[in-house]
Amino acid sequence: MPQVLVITPVKNSIETTLDTARAIANSDLEVLHIIFNDFSSEETKLELERNKGSIGYELIHLEDITDTPSPNYKLVLQIAQKKALELGLPLLVIESDVVVEKDTISKLLAHQKSHSSSGLTGSVTVDESGEVNFPYLKFKGRKESEINTQRSLSFCCTLFSKEFLSAFDFTGLDDAKDWYDTFISSKSLDCGFQNYVLMDAPVWHRPHGSRPWKQLKYKNPLKYYFLKYWKGLDKI
């Protein structure tokens, strides 16, 4: 029986997505993994269909559910919360530019089970050489195995406890936003839970691999902020 519902929202970036899916499938415990295809190209859609049996994930094409253009993170979270509550499982978001270790998910689950007040538990992100990278640069140099934090968690690889899923209904998420990491991190604290980042359960993160246009933040910041503010992309 699966011990956790794992979801991965996907918008193209098929190579990183399949790396993510293979790593999840190689975990040392059973999971139910659902990939949400958010209006990717036809090529990506075909590759996701072609690989789902051999890797072992379920696949939902959001184009079959909604006409709302990508990103549809709110809808993904709402569907996932409902599914997790029905199954009585915690919910783990692993984004499509993240590669977990074999024991990452079991470490997250073990920590959450031993911390009854836990709302969100995230894995610190590192680069290919093992150095802490975006979005957890704020914790670079910390030596603790876990950090109980008031600061925002990223959903790169973050576990939502069953108790938090029962306490806060995602149907109340703001339609004006694209991403909810900051808001949900705060809501977990508001509901009386504690949020943790595990420094001893690192995951390899290729920043913005799932949204390549955001690489412009480092390569061409003027164009990045034009797209962000004038085109209304990446609302948090």
ABEGO torsion letter per residue (X at the ends): XBABBBBBBBBEGAAAAAAAAAAAAABABBBBBBBBBBGBBAAAAAAAAAAAAAAGBBBBBAAAABABBOBAAAAAAAAAAAAAAAAGBBBBBBBAABBBBAAAAAAAAAAAAABAABABBBBBBBBAAGBBBOAAAAABGBABABBBBABBBBAABBBBBAAAAAABBAAABBAABABAAAAAAAAAAAAGBBBBBBAABBBBBBBGAABAAAAAAAABAAAAAAAAAAAGBGBX
